Amino acid sequence: MSARQPDTFEDGLLALLPRLRRFAVGLVRNVPEADDLCQMTIERALRSREQWHDGTRLDSWTYRIMRNLWIDEGRASTRRMQTFVDADEGLHIGASGGQDERMQLTDVDRALAKLPEEQREAVLLVMVEGYSYKEAAEIVGCPVGTLNSRLVRGRDALLGLLGEAA
């Protein structure tokens, strides 16, 4: 084991940050939450470093970590929503911070946000991130045929939504 390997791992994570952030924004559709998801992903990758095997794809490994964290956070959020008062109850309390007004989403972002999660995930991994069908299927944890179906349905829905926006 050479002394350079730890730096290679960390350098690899650093190089992946823009792609991870883009994927996170596509998954959660909220920039601050996406940044939190990126941070949790990097923290988990650093803590689980010994589980990554030199010579394997660091990007696929970190995307899988992010996806699993996203699923876990979604489940936790669902449980929290069942425990506390409905979010609409707080709409009339306090002043708006203007975050929603300042956030300008492109037509593509809006269309992506309307896709079901499975389709959006497939579109992001293959069409945005450039993964092969096989690699994306491994990240998501489904057969290649299933990923292909999700991608085709997602792409068709996306094209339809973008056609409506024009």
KEMI-269088 format. One record per residue (C-alpha): x, y, z; residue number from 1; residue in three letters. Coordinates in Angstrom, 2 decimals, padded with zeros to 5 digits. Example, Ala and Ser with C-alpha at 12.3 -4.5 7.8 and 13.67 -1.06 7.14 Angstrom:
(pt (012.30, -004.50, 007.80), 1, 'ala')
(pt (013.67, -001.06, 007.14), 2, 'ser')
REM end
This chain:
(pt (000.00, 000.00, 000.00), 1, 'met')
(pt (001.58, 003.27, -001.11), 2, 'ser')
(pt (001.40, 006.51, 000.83), 3, 'ala')
(pt (-000.40, 008.17, -002.12), 4, 'arg')
(pt (-003.59, 006.06, -001.96), 5, 'gln')
(pt (-005.40, 008.04, 000.78), 6, 'pro')
(pt (-004.90, 011.26, -001.21), 7, 'asp')
(pt (-006.21, 009.53, -004.34), 8, 'thr')
(pt (-009.42, 008.58, -002.54), 9, 'phe')
(pt (-009.94, 012.09, -001.17), 10, 'glu')
(pt (-008.96, 013.70, -004.47), 11, 'asp')
(pt (-011.46, 011.42, -006.20), 12, 'gly')
(pt (-014.24, 012.49, -003.84), 13, 'leu')
(pt (-013.34, 016.13, -004.35), 14, 'leu')
(pt (-013.43, 015.72, -008.13), 15, 'ala')
(pt (-016.89, 014.12, -007.87), 16, 'leu')
(pt (-018.46, 016.98, -005.89), 17, 'leu')
(pt (-019.95, 018.92, -008.85), 18, 'pro')
(pt (-021.51, 015.76, -010.28), 19, 'arg')
(pt (-022.77, 014.61, -006.88), 20, 'leu')
(pt (-024.32, 018.00, -006.22), 21, 'arg')
(pt (-026.03, 018.03, -009.61), 22, 'arg')
(pt (-027.45, 014.55, -008.94), 23, 'phe')
(pt (-028.57, 015.58, -005.44), 24, 'ala')
(pt (-030.39, 018.67, -006.75), 25, 'val')
(pt (-032.14, 016.46, -009.27), 26, 'gly')
(pt (-033.19, 014.00, -006.60), 27, 'leu')
(pt (-034.43, 016.32, -003.87), 28, 'val')
(pt (-035.38, 019.32, -006.05), 29, 'arg')
(pt (-034.27, 021.76, -003.36), 30, 'asn')
(pt (-030.79, 023.31, -003.38), 31, 'val')
(pt (-030.25, 023.60, 000.39), 32, 'pro')
(pt (-031.45, 020.03, 000.95), 33, 'glu')
(pt (-029.28, 018.86, -001.96), 34, 'ala')
(pt (-026.25, 020.48, -000.34), 35, 'asp')
(pt (-027.09, 018.66, 002.90), 36, 'asp')
(pt (-027.40, 015.39, 000.99), 37, 'leu')
(pt (-023.99, 015.98, -000.63), 38, 'cys')
(pt (-022.42, 016.66, 002.73), 39, 'gln')
(pt (-023.93, 013.52, 004.25), 40, 'met')
(pt (-022.74, 011.50, 001.26), 41, 'thr')
(pt (-019.15, 012.72, 001.56), 42, 'ile')
(pt (-019.18, 012.16, 005.32), 43, 'glu')
(pt (-020.49, 008.62, 004.86), 44, 'arg')
(pt (-017.94, 007.91, 002.11), 45, 'ala')
(pt (-015.09, 009.10, 004.32), 46, 'leu')
(pt (-016.34, 007.05, 007.29), 47, 'arg')
(pt (-016.88, 003.97, 005.09), 48, 'ser')
(pt (-013.65, 004.36, 003.17), 49, 'arg')
(pt (-012.48, 000.85, 004.04), 50, 'glu')
(pt (-015.53, -000.59, 002.24), 51, 'gln')
(pt (-014.43, 000.88, -001.08), 52, 'trp')
(pt (-012.02, -001.34, -002.98), 53, 'his')
(pt (-009.14, 000.22, -004.91), 54, 'asp')
(pt (-009.64, -000.34, -008.61), 55, 'gly')
(pt (-013.46, -000.11, -008.45), 56, 'thr')
(pt (-015.50, 002.88, -009.57), 57, 'arg')
(pt (-015.52, 005.53, -006.87), 58, 'leu')
(pt (-018.27, 007.47, -008.64), 59, 'asp')
(pt (-020.69, 004.53, -008.73), 60, 'ser')
(pt (-019.94, 003.77, -005.08), 61, 'trp')
(pt (-020.63, 007.35, -003.95), 62, 'thr')
(pt (-023.79, 007.63, -006.09), 63, 'tyr')
(pt (-025.09, 004.48, -004.40), 64, 'arg')
(pt (-024.32, 006.00, -000.98), 65, 'ile')
(pt (-026.18, 009.17, -001.99), 66, 'met')
(pt (-029.16, 007.26, -003.28), 67, 'arg')
(pt (-029.41, 005.18, -000.11), 68, 'asn')
(pt (-029.17, 008.30, 002.07), 69, 'leu')
(pt (-031.85, 009.99, -000.03), 70, 'trp')
(pt (-034.17, 007.00, 000.41), 71, 'ile')
(pt (-033.49, 006.91, 004.16), 72, 'asp')
(pt (-034.13, 010.66, 004.48), 73, 'glu')
(pt (-037.38, 010.31, 002.53), 74, 'gly')
(pt (-038.58, 007.60, 004.89), 75, 'arg')
(pt (-037.59, 009.64, 007.94), 76, 'ala')
(pt (-039.37, 012.68, 006.52), 77, 'ser')
(pt (-042.53, 010.64, 006.00), 78, 'thr')
(pt (-042.38, 009.51, 009.62), 79, 'arg')
(pt (-041.83, 013.09, 010.81), 80, 'arg')
(pt (-044.81, 014.30, 008.78), 81, 'met')
(pt (-046.98, 011.72, 010.53), 82, 'gln')
(pt (-045.78, 012.93, 013.92), 83, 'thr')
(pt (-046.07, 016.70, 013.60), 84, 'phe')
(pt (-048.66, 019.18, 012.47), 85, 'val')
(pt (-049.25, 019.54, 008.75), 86, 'asp')
(pt (-046.70, 021.86, 007.08), 87, 'ala')
(pt (-049.50, 024.10, 005.74), 88, 'asp')
(pt (-050.30, 025.13, 009.32), 89, 'glu')
(pt (-047.11, 027.22, 009.44), 90, 'gly')
(pt (-047.64, 029.11, 006.19), 91, 'leu')
(pt (-049.22, 032.11, 007.83), 92, 'his')
(pt (-046.71, 032.45, 010.67), 93, 'ile')
(pt (-043.79, 034.84, 010.28), 94, 'gly')
(pt (-042.60, 036.63, 007.17), 95, 'ala')
(pt (-041.46, 035.04, 003.95), 96, 'ser')
(pt (-037.70, 034.87, 003.61), 97, 'gly')
(pt (-038.10, 035.24, -000.13), 98, 'gly')
(pt (-036.29, 031.99, -000.92), 99, 'gln')
(pt (-039.09, 030.67, -003.09), 100, 'asp')
(pt (-039.43, 033.95, -004.94), 101, 'glu')
(pt (-035.68, 034.17, -005.60), 102, 'arg')
(pt (-035.44, 030.58, -006.82), 103, 'met')
(pt (-035.81, 030.56, -010.58), 104, 'gln')
(pt (-036.11, 027.07, -012.02), 105, 'leu')
(pt (-035.58, 026.38, -015.68), 106, 'thr')
(pt (-038.20, 024.60, -017.75), 107, 'asp')
(pt (-036.09, 021.43, -017.64), 108, 'val')
(pt (-035.81, 021.59, -013.85), 109, 'asp')
(pt (-039.56, 022.03, -013.56), 110, 'arg')
(pt (-040.23, 019.18, -015.95), 111, 'ala')
(pt (-037.76, 016.91, -014.12), 112, 'leu')
(pt (-039.44, 017.74, -010.84), 113, 'ala')
(pt (-042.77, 016.48, -012.21), 114, 'lys')
(pt (-041.40, 013.03, -013.09), 115, 'leu')
(pt (-041.93, 010.13, -010.69), 116, 'pro')
(pt (-038.84, 009.51, -008.55), 117, 'glu')
(pt (-037.79, 006.31, -010.34), 118, 'glu')
(pt (-038.01, 007.93, -013.76), 119, 'gln')
(pt (-036.26, 011.12, -012.62), 120, 'arg')
(pt (-033.45, 009.06, -011.11), 121, 'glu')
(pt (-032.96, 007.08, -014.35), 122, 'ala')
(pt (-033.00, 010.24, -016.48), 123, 'val')
(pt (-030.49, 011.97, -014.19), 124, 'leu')
(pt (-028.08, 009.05, -014.11), 125, 'leu')
(pt (-028.13, 008.20, -017.83), 126, 'val')
(pt (-028.98, 011.43, -019.64), 127, 'met')
(pt (-027.40, 013.97, -017.30), 128, 'val')
(pt (-024.55, 012.08, -015.62), 129, 'glu')
(pt (-023.73, 009.92, -018.64), 130, 'gly')
(pt (-023.75, 006.51, -016.96), 131, 'tyr')
(pt (-024.35, 003.45, -019.09), 132, 'ser')
(pt (-027.60, 001.58, -018.53), 133, 'tyr')
(pt (-025.71, -001.17, -016.75), 134, 'lys')
(pt (-023.88, 001.25, -014.44), 135, 'glu')
(pt (-027.05, 003.17, -013.65), 136, 'ala')
(pt (-028.91, -000.08, -012.93), 137, 'ala')
(pt (-026.15, -001.09, -010.50), 138, 'glu')
(pt (-026.35, 002.29, -008.74), 139, 'ile')
(pt (-030.13, 002.06, -008.43), 140, 'val')
(pt (-030.09, -001.66, -007.63), 141, 'gly')
(pt (-032.46, -002.90, -010.32), 142, 'cys')
(pt (-032.17, -005.01, -013.49), 143, 'pro')
(pt (-031.00, -003.23, -016.66), 144, 'val')
(pt (-034.35, -003.84, -018.34), 145, 'gly')
(pt (-036.19, -002.15, -015.50), 146, 'thr')
(pt (-033.88, 000.85, -015.66), 147, 'leu')
(pt (-034.34, 001.00, -019.44), 148, 'asn')
(pt (-038.14, 001.05, -019.02), 149, 'ser')
(pt (-037.93, 003.81, -016.41), 150, 'arg')
(pt (-035.63, 005.80, -018.66), 151, 'leu')
(pt (-037.87, 005.47, -021.72), 152, 'val')
(pt (-040.99, 006.46, -019.76), 153, 'arg')
(pt (-039.12, 009.31, -018.07), 154, 'gly')
(pt (-037.63, 010.61, -021.31), 155, 'arg')
(pt (-041.00, 010.49, -023.07), 156, 'asp')
(pt (-042.72, 012.26, -020.17), 157, 'ala')
(pt (-039.94, 014.84, -020.04), 158, 'leu')
(pt (-040.24, 015.55, -023.75), 159, 'leu')
(pt (-044.00, 015.89, -023.39), 160, 'gly')
(pt (-043.66, 018.29, -020.46), 161, 'leu')
(pt (-041.06, 020.36, -022.28), 162, 'leu')
(pt (-043.33, 020.50, -025.31), 163, 'gly')
(pt (-046.07, 021.95, -023.13), 164, 'glu')
(pt (-043.67, 024.58, -021.77), 165, 'ala')
(pt (-042.81, 025.86, -025.26), 166, 'ala')
REM end
